[in-house]
Amino acid sequence: MFLGRLFAAVERQLCEPGKLPARGIHRILICRPNHRLGNAILVSPLLAEVEALYPGAEIDLVVGGEAASSLFANRFQVRRIFSLPRKIAQHLWRTRALLRELQRNSYDLAIDTCQGSQSGRLLLLTVKARFKLGFPDPEANPGSAWHGLPCPEHLGQRGVFLLRAARGLELDHPCPPLNLDLSDSEKQQARRALANILGAAPPRPAGRTIVGIFANATGAKCYGEDWWRQFAGALTEKRPDVLIVDVLAEHGRSQLGGVFAPYYTRDLRRLASMVANMDGFISADCGVMHLAAASGTPTLGLFSVTQPSKYAPYGGLNGAIDTHGMSASEVAGMAADWLGRVVPLAQPLPAVPSVPVDA
């Protein structure tokens, strides 16, 4: 009952479409209190849209965990990133101190980017802001004009939709892509490291297509090691020019049989910079998939549980495959077709040995 009254109170404070001014918005807060890497990266299109519409503004973020601090701290307009503890119940004093600091700030605009997030909505209620932006609850606020607008299904595009609709702007323009604003210096250092990993001089082996594979994900989204080995073997049969980089998960073990050049790091920007120097990247639906897309490299997501319409890499040459009912070899065939659009096979190369299934 008490939470219901709180949520009803914040519903009354939400900005309606077309009511957000183009001027006078200088202090902006973006709320996305979720600890998953992918959800942090999915904020980047909104961050880019805020930077474009309010280039003279200062931006604070409230996030869960520490990922966003390394991902976005170097952006010129970002002032402060407030990181909520991963397990709030075990860090009540730290959480309380953080919330008190937030309450001492005054914002011109606060945005709750997530539909149906209680923590995001409570943050929106807590902070002081002249304009508050979020998805209204159909039951608590049935008369809102938001309900008649075509909200995109993709989670990375919804925050952009909120901001554009609040400003009364056109909604059918392409959304900004996932982006980490990597520097030239970061990418140059990674390019040299990639050359060392591949034993290549010059950095890009002539006639070869460099493809990163991340063979890990959480829970039911994870494909087995045998599946990935079959996939990699079939892909190299269909595209003998492909040079695979085995991007290792945090546990540090190869899930591709240990036969490809490995790369391991726990530094997110370093990983994104490395991927930025590849021709393509293939991963199951996970945070690293979003990280790869945000690096600017064409990324193919493999989906066995979640919905591509909500999470797939979008824009450019990115792609997604719904793998339900498909074998690893069949998925590899579709991946090879996608890779043909990204990097066409210029000339036949000598076939390379396929990866044994039991390697």
C-alpha positions in Angstrom: 0.0 0.0 0.0 2.8 2.4 1.0 4.8 1.7 -2.2 1.6 2.1 -4.2 1.1 5.6 -2.9 4.8 6.4 -3.7 4.5 5.2 -7.2 1.2 7.1 -7.7 3.0 10.2 -6.5 5.8 9.9 -9.1 3.2 9.2 -11.9 1.8 12.6 -11.3 5.2 14.2 -11.7 6.0 12.6 -15.1 6.6 14.9 -18.1 4.0 14.4 -20.9 5.0 14.2 -24.6 5.9 17.5 -26.1 6.3 19.3 -22.8 10.1 19.1 -22.4 11.8 22.4 -23.4 14.7 22.7 -25.8 16.4 25.3 -23.6 17.1 25.5 -19.9 18.1 21.9 -19.4 21.6 21.9 -18.1 21.8 19.3 -15.3 20.6 15.8 -16.3 20.3 12.6 -14.4 19.9 9.2 -16.2 18.8 6.3 -13.9 19.5 2.7 -14.8 20.1 0.8 -11.6 20.9 -2.6 -13.0 24.2 -4.4 -12.5 24.3 -6.4 -15.8 26.9 -5.3 -18.3 24.5 -5.4 -21.2 21.9 -3.2 -19.5 24.7 -0.6 -18.8 25.7 -0.5 -22.5 22.1 -0.3 -23.6 22.0 3.2 -22.0 24.6 4.4 -24.5 22.1 5.4 -27.3 20.2 7.6 -24.8 23.5 9.1 -23.6 24.4 9.9 -27.2 20.9 11.5 -27.8 21.2 13.6 -24.7 24.7 14.8 -25.8 23.2 15.7 -29.2 20.1 17.5 -28.0 21.7 19.2 -25.0 25.4 19.6 -26.0 26.0 22.2 -23.2 24.5 20.1 -20.4 26.2 18.1 -17.7 25.1 14.5 -17.2 25.1 12.3 -14.0 24.2 8.6 -14.1 22.9 6.2 -11.5 23.8 2.6 -12.3 24.1 -0.7 -10.6 27.6 -2.2 -10.2 30.9 -0.8 -11.5 30.7 -1.5 -15.2 29.4 1.9 -16.3 32.1 3.7 -14.4 34.8 2.3 -16.8 32.5 2.4 -19.8 31.3 6.0 -19.7 33.6 8.0 -17.3 35.7 9.4 -20.1 32.7 11.0 -21.9 33.1 14.7 -21.9 29.6 15.6 -20.7 29.5 13.0 -17.9 30.2 14.6 -14.6 29.5 11.8 -12.1 28.5 8.1 -12.1 26.8 6.9 -8.9 27.2 3.1 -8.6 24.7 1.3 -6.4 26.1 -1.8 -4.8 25.3 -5.1 -6.5 23.6 -6.4 -3.3 22.0 -3.4 -1.7 20.7 -5.4 1.4 24.4 -6.1 2.3 25.5 -2.5 1.8 22.7 -0.5 3.4 24.9 2.3 4.8 26.7 2.8 1.5 23.4 2.9 -0.4 22.0 5.3 2.1 25.0 7.7 1.8 24.7 7.5 -2.0 21.0 8.3 -2.0 21.6 11.2 0.4 24.2 12.6 -1.9 21.8 12.3 -4.8 19.1 14.2 -2.9 21.5 17.1 -2.3 21.7 17.6 -6.0 19.1 19.5 -8.1 18.5 18.5 -11.7 16.7 20.1 -14.6 15.8 16.6 -16.0 15.8 13.1 -14.5 15.2 10.1 -16.8 14.1 6.6 -15.7 15.0 4.6 -18.8 13.4 1.3 -17.9 9.8 0.2 -18.2 8.6 -1.5 -15.0 11.6 -1.0 -12.8 10.6 -0.3 -9.2 14.1 0.8 -8.3 14.3 3.2 -11.2 10.9 4.6 -10.4 11.9 5.1 -6.7 15.0 6.9 -7.7 12.9 9.2 -9.9 10.7 9.9 -6.9 13.7 10.5 -4.6 15.7 13.0 -6.7 14.9 16.7 -7.1 14.3 17.6 -10.8 12.1 20.2 -12.6 11.2 17.6 -15.3 10.9 13.8 -14.7 10.8 11.4 -17.6 9.7 7.8 -17.5 7.2 5.3 -18.9 3.8 5.8 -17.1 2.0 2.9 -15.6 -1.1 2.1 -17.6 -3.1 1.4 -14.5 -1.9 4.2 -12.3 -1.9 6.7 -15.1 -4.3 5.5 -17.8 -5.0 8.9 -19.3 -1.4 9.7 -20.2 -0.7 10.6 -23.8 2.3 8.3 -23.7 0.1 5.3 -24.1 -0.9 6.2 -27.7 2.7 6.5 -29.0 4.6 3.7 -30.8 7.2 2.7 -28.3 10.0 0.7 -29.9 10.5 -2.9 -28.7 14.3 -2.8 -28.5 15.5 -2.0 -25.0 18.4 0.2 -26.3 16.0 2.4 -28.2 13.3 3.1 -25.6 15.3 5.8 -23.7 15.8 7.6 -27.0 12.1 7.4 -27.7 11.3 8.9 -24.3 13.5 11.9 -24.9 12.4 12.5 -28.4 8.8 12.2 -27.6 9.1 14.5 -24.6 10.7 17.1 -26.9 8.0 16.7 -29.5 10.6 15.5 -32.1 10.1 13.0 -35.0 10.2 9.4 -33.7 11.0 7.6 -36.9 14.6 8.7 -37.3 17.2 5.9 -36.7 18.4 5.7 -33.1 22.0 6.3 -32.3 23.9 3.0 -32.2 25.4 1.4 -29.1 28.6 3.3 -28.6 31.5 3.6 -26.1 33.3 6.6 -27.7 36.6 4.7 -27.9 39.6 7.0 -28.4 42.1 6.6 -31.3 44.8 5.9 -28.7 42.9 3.0 -27.2 42.3 1.5 -30.6 45.9 1.9 -31.7 47.2 0.2 -28.6 44.8 -2.7 -29.2 45.8 -2.9 -32.8 49.4 -3.6 -31.8 48.3 -6.1 -29.2 46.1 -7.9 -31.7 49.0 -8.2 -34.2 51.1 -9.8 -31.4 48.3 -12.2 -30.6 48.0 -13.3 -34.2 51.8 -13.2 -34.8 51.2 -11.0 -37.7 53.3 -8.3 -39.3 51.9 -6.1 -40.6 49.0 -6.0 -38.1 46.4 -7.3 -40.5 47.4 -10.6 -42.2 46.9 -10.3 -46.0 43.8 -12.0 -47.3 42.5 -13.0 -43.8 39.3 -12.0 -42.1 39.7 -11.5 -38.3 36.6 -12.7 -36.4 36.3 -12.7 -32.6 34.1 -15.4 -31.0 32.9 -15.2 -27.4 31.7 -18.7 -26.5 30.0 -17.9 -23.2 26.8 -16.5 -21.7 24.7 -16.8 -18.6 22.2 -19.5 -17.8 20.0 -20.9 -20.5 21.5 -18.5 -23.1 24.8 -20.4 -23.0 25.6 -22.9 -25.8 27.7 -26.0 -24.8 31.4 -26.3 -25.6 30.8 -29.1 -28.1 28.3 -26.9 -29.9 30.8 -24.0 -30.2 33.6 -26.3 -31.4 31.2 -27.7 -34.1 30.2 -24.1 -35.0 33.9 -22.9 -35.3 34.9 -25.9 -37.4 31.9 -25.4 -39.8 32.6 -21.7 -40.0 36.2 -22.1 -41.0 35.2 -24.7 -43.6 32.8 -22.3 -45.2 35.1 -19.3 -44.8 38.7 -20.5 -45.0 39.9 -16.9 -44.9 38.6 -16.5 -41.3 41.1 -16.1 -38.6 39.4 -16.7 -35.2 40.3 -14.9 -32.0 39.0 -16.9 -29.0 37.8 -14.2 -26.6 37.9 -15.8 -23.2 35.3 -15.4 -20.5 36.2 -14.3 -17.0 37.0 -17.9 -15.9 39.9 -17.8 -18.4 39.2 -21.2 -20.1 38.9 -21.7 -23.8 35.5 -23.1 -24.9 36.7 -23.5 -28.5 39.1 -26.4 -27.8 42.2 -24.2 -27.3 43.1 -24.3 -31.0 42.6 -20.6 -31.8 44.6 -17.5 -30.7 43.2 -16.5 -27.3 42.6 -13.1 -25.8 41.8 -12.5 -22.1 41.1 -9.3 -20.2 38.8 -8.1 -17.4 39.2 -4.5 -18.5 36.0 -3.7 -20.5 37.4 -0.8 -22.5 40.5 -2.8 -23.4 38.2 -5.6 -24.6 36.1 -3.2 -26.7 39.2 -1.6 -28.2 40.5 -5.0 -29.2 37.1 -5.9 -30.8 37.1 -2.6 -32.6 40.1 -3.8 -34.6 38.4 -7.0 -35.8 36.4 -7.5 -39.0 33.5 -9.2 -37.2 32.4 -10.6 -33.9 30.1 -13.5 -33.0 28.5 -14.1 -29.6 25.5 -15.5 -27.8 23.2 -12.9 -26.3 25.2 -11.4 -23.4 26.9 -8.3 -22.2 30.0 -9.0 -24.3 27.8 -9.1 -27.4 26.5 -5.6 -26.6 30.1 -4.5 -25.8 31.2 -5.7 -29.2 28.4 -3.9 -31.0 29.3 -0.7 -29.0 32.9 -1.0 -30.3 31.7 -0.3 -33.8 32.6 -3.7 -35.2 29.8 -5.6 -37.0 28.4 -8.0 -34.5 26.3 -11.2 -34.9 24.2 -12.2 -31.9 23.0 -15.8 -31.5 19.7 -16.1 -29.7 18.3 -19.3 -28.2 16.2 -18.0 -25.3 15.7 -14.2 -25.4 14.0 -12.2 -28.1 16.2 -10.7 -30.8 13.6 -7.9 -31.3 14.5 -6.7 -27.8 18.2 -7.3 -27.5 19.8 -7.9 -31.0 22.6 -5.7 -32.1 21.0 -3.2 -34.4 22.0 -0.8 -37.2 24.8 -1.0 -39.8 25.9 -4.5 -40.6 25.0 -6.0 -37.2 22.8 -9.1 -37.3 21.0 -11.7 -35.2 20.1 -15.4 -35.6 17.3 -17.1 -33.8 18.9 -20.6 -33.4 15.9 -22.5 -32.2 15.8 -25.9 -33.8 19.1 -25.4 -35.7 22.3 -27.4 -35.5 25.7 -25.7 -34.9 26.6 -26.3 -38.6 23.4 -24.7 -39.8 24.0 -21.7 -37.6 27.6 -21.5 -38.9 26.2 -21.5 -42.5 24.0 -18.5 -41.7 26.9 -16.8 -39.9 29.1 -17.3 -43.0 26.4 -15.7 -45.1 26.3 -12.8 -42.7 30.1 -12.5 -42.8 29.9 -12.5 -46.6 27.9 -9.2 -46.4 30.4 -7.8 -43.9 33.6 -8.9 -45.6 33.1 -10.5 -49.0 35.5 -13.4 -49.8 37.7 -11.7 -52.4 39.5 -14.8 -53.6 39.7 -18.5 -52.9 42.2 -19.5 -50.2 43.7 -22.9 -49.4 41.3 -24.8 -47.1 42.2 -24.9 -43.5 41.7 -28.0 -41.4 38.4 -28.1 -39.7 38.3 -28.2 -35.9 37.6 -31.7 -34.6 34.4 -32.0 -32.7 36.2 -33.8 -29.8 39.2 -31.4 -29.9 
